[in-house]
Amino acid sequence: MTQAQHAAVSRFPVPELKDMPEDIRARILAVQEKSGFIPNVFLTLAHRPDEFRAFFAYHDALMDKPGNLTKAEREMIVVATSGANQCQYCVIAHGAILRIRAKNPLIADQVATNYRKADITERQKAMLDFAMKVSQAAHLVGEADFEALKAHDFTEDDIWDIAGISAFFGMSNRLANVTSMRPNAEFYALGR
């Protein structure tokens, strides 16, 4: 990888695929086969193999599980909180995934900019209100927040998932910003 290609991914070193541990290389190649490209988050985090494994294990536990939250709603949480955290990578990358999962080419931009005016349900707005509070002011979360979610038929497990996704991506947003992680150009056209 040239210096210019490296800088287009992260400010930290990006290992060559051939130099990565086998399990990480296999995961990256599987993602490339499915999507047609390697998202820069995989290349950036491959710099620290143990953290790569832990990051994606927790990511998968939150984002790929069955439950009352749809996969599109999980992505809405990522896009809304990442917008508030000014994480260009996550807004662009997860915005693309949201457009695909919601089958709506407009939804990601609406949610990232101002979810309160987005074309989403009142239930989803309540979900995002809570996610944003967890992201921006978790110390203020109280019983009234739980009651507001329960009024929209969210269960205790749903509430945990909303908080977990918001908290995890708060960490992810900060790491993406510190590493100067750049979104892949391929994300911009997905789901449009």
Protein Blocks (a to p, Z undefined) as FASTA:
>chain_A
ZZklmmmmomcdcddfklpcfklmmmmmmmmmmnopacfklmmmmmmmmlmmmmmmmmmm
mmmcgcjbdfklmmmmmmmmmmmnopaklmmmmmmmmmmmnopaklmmmmmmommlpccd
fklmmmmmmmmmmmmmmmlgcfklmmmmmmnopafklmmmmmmmmmmmmmmmmmmmmnop
acdfklmmgoZZ
